[in-house]
Structure formats: structure tokens, C-alpha cells
Amino acid sequence: MFSMSSMTDVIFLLLIFFMVTSTFVQPSEIEVNLPQSTQQAAIRPTTSIYIKKEGQIYWVQTDTTGHAQTDSIANPDQLLGLMRALKASDPDQFVALHADTLVHYGQIVDVLDRGSQAGLRIVLATTPRARAEAAPEVQPVAAEPASQPEPQSSPQ
């Protein structure tokens, strides 16, 4: 007779493993090439704004189950309305801004300004950079007496 109890245990453990690891993955179907930074935020916000390199803006809100709802922003007033609604629902909420490295600085400032108008705190999202790249180590140079060049005689 074949016992399925050990197979059931393995399947149960795999199920638990995939359920636990799926909570670590933040769903994002929007491709954004983020700038690099040595400091990272410890808390992930549930709401994010993505700006693609073409200038398209997306509002992504994740619920408690991890399901993300993505809305494309047609105009800046729509973004301001979403920000005000988020602030009204949770005054302590903050938003992560994921802007591609090729996005114009003015568009980033515009989104930050609208967040300020709505009273939201916005953090800029970056990708981790190795500390060695962030602050290259300077090798000390031994001080040697400078050799004086020989004076050259000029014909007169």
C-alpha cells in the first residue's frame, strides 16, 4: 500500500513557502529605470506614482491583500484629486514616486508640488547602489618632496 502522507506534507510546505514569499514581491507591471542611492526606505508605502520615460503617469494603489490597482493619469488635475482623496482617507499616508532616470526634472517637481498642495508626503524611490560606488575610497599618497626643474638658460 502506498502512503501519501509524506507527499501531502511536502505539498503543504511548498504551499506555505509560496504564500509567504509572494507577500515580499511588490506587484508592478510598469517598467521604470530608477536612479541609484545608498539609502533605502524601511517602510513600503501602499500607494505609488510611476512616471515612465515617455512622461506617462500611473497611480498604483495596493490593498491589504497585495492586489494592486493601476490607473493611468490623463491630466495633472486628476492626480491632484487622487492625492487629496488619499490624504482624506488616511492623513498619515505617504506616497512613493518612481520616476525613470530619463524623466524631465520639471515633471518630477510638478508631481511633488501637487503632493504638497494635497498635504501628502512623497518619497522618491531609488534602486540600491553598492557603497563602494557611492563613496570611492581615496588612497593616501605619500608626500614626496617635489623635485625642482633645472633652470634652463635662454640665449640672449
C-alpha positions in Angstrom: 0.0 0.0 0.0 1.3 3.5 -0.9 1.3 6.2 1.8 0.5 9.7 0.6 1.2 11.4 3.9 4.8 12.4 3.2 3.8 13.7 -0.3 1.0 15.8 1.4 3.5 17.2 3.8 5.8 18.3 1.0 3.0 19.9 -0.9 1.7 21.7 2.2 5.2 23.1 2.9 5.6 24.3 -0.7 2.2 26.0 -0.5 3.2 27.8 2.7 6.6 28.8 1.1 4.9 30.3 -1.9 2.3 32.1 0.2 5.0 33.7 2.4 7.3 34.7 -0.4 4.5 36.2 -2.5 4.0 38.8 0.1 7.6 40.1 -0.4 7.0 40.8 -4.1 5.6 44.2 -4.8 3.5 43.8 -8.0 4.5 46.3 -10.7 3.8 45.9 -14.4 5.2 49.3 -15.1 8.8 49.3 -16.2 10.7 52.3 -14.7 14.5 52.6 -14.6 15.1 54.2 -11.2 18.1 56.2 -10.2 20.5 54.7 -7.6 21.0 55.7 -4.0 22.8 54.3 -1.0 19.9 54.9 1.4 16.6 53.0 1.2 13.3 53.4 3.0 12.5 50.8 5.6 8.7 51.1 5.1 7.0 50.5 1.7 4.0 52.7 1.1 0.8 51.2 -0.2 0.4 53.9 -2.9 2.9 54.7 -5.6 3.2 57.1 -8.6 5.1 55.9 -11.6 6.4 58.2 -14.3 7.7 56.4 -17.3 10.4 57.9 -19.5 7.8 58.8 -22.1 6.1 61.0 -19.5 3.1 58.8 -18.8 2.0 58.9 -15.2 0.4 55.9 -13.4 -1.3 55.8 -9.9 -0.8 52.3 -8.3 -2.6 51.5 -5.0 -2.1 48.2 -3.2 -4.7 46.9 -0.8 -4.0 44.8 2.3 -4.2 41.5 0.3 -1.4 42.7 -2.0 -3.6 43.3 -5.0 -2.5 46.3 -7.0 -4.9 48.6 -8.8 -3.3 50.7 -11.6 -4.8 53.8 -13.0 -3.4 55.8 -15.9 -3.4 59.6 -15.1 -4.7 61.6 -18.0 -4.2 65.1 -16.6 -2.5 66.7 -13.6 -5.8 67.7 -12.0 -6.8 64.0 -11.8 -3.6 63.3 -10.0 -4.3 66.1 -7.5 -7.8 64.7 -6.9 -6.4 61.2 -6.2 -3.9 62.7 -3.8 -6.5 64.7 -1.9 -8.7 61.6 -1.6 -5.8 59.6 -0.3 -5.0 62.3 2.3 -8.6 62.5 3.4 -8.8 58.7 3.9 -5.5 58.5 5.8 -3.8 61.6 7.0 -0.5 59.8 7.8 -0.2 58.1 4.4 2.8 58.8 2.2 3.4 58.1 -1.5 6.4 56.7 -3.3 7.4 58.4 -6.5 9.0 56.0 -9.0 10.4 58.2 -11.8 12.6 56.9 -14.6 16.1 58.4 -14.8 15.2 59.9 -18.2 12.1 61.8 -17.0 12.4 65.6 -17.1 13.1 67.2 -13.8 10.2 69.6 -14.2 7.7 66.8 -14.4 9.0 65.3 -11.1 8.8 68.8 -9.5 5.2 69.1 -10.8 4.2 65.9 -9.1 6.0 66.8 -5.9 4.2 70.2 -6.0 0.8 68.6 -6.4 1.6 66.3 -3.4 2.5 69.4 -1.4 -0.8 71.0 -2.4 -2.7 67.9 -1.2 -0.7 67.8 2.0 0.9 64.4 1.2 4.4 63.3 2.0 6.1 61.9 -1.1 9.3 59.9 -1.0 11.5 59.3 -4.1 12.1 55.7 -4.9 15.6 54.6 -5.9 17.4 51.4 -6.6 20.2 50.3 -4.1 23.7 51.3 -5.0 26.8 49.5 -3.6 28.5 51.6 -1.0 31.8 51.2 -2.9 30.3 53.0 -5.8 28.7 55.7 -3.6 31.9 56.9 -2.0 35.1 55.7 -3.7 37.9 55.2 -1.3 40.7 57.6 -1.7 44.1 56.1 -1.4 46.5 58.3 0.6 49.5 59.5 -1.4 52.9 59.7 0.4 54.2 63.2 0.4 57.4 63.3 -1.5 59.5 66.4 -1.9 58.8 68.0 -5.2 61.8 67.9 -7.5 62.7 71.3 -8.8 63.3 71.5 -12.5 66.7 72.6 -13.7 66.7 76.2 -14.8 67.3 76.4 -18.5 69.5 79.1 -19.9 68.0 81.1 -22.7 70.1 82.5 -25.5 70.3 86.3 -25.4 
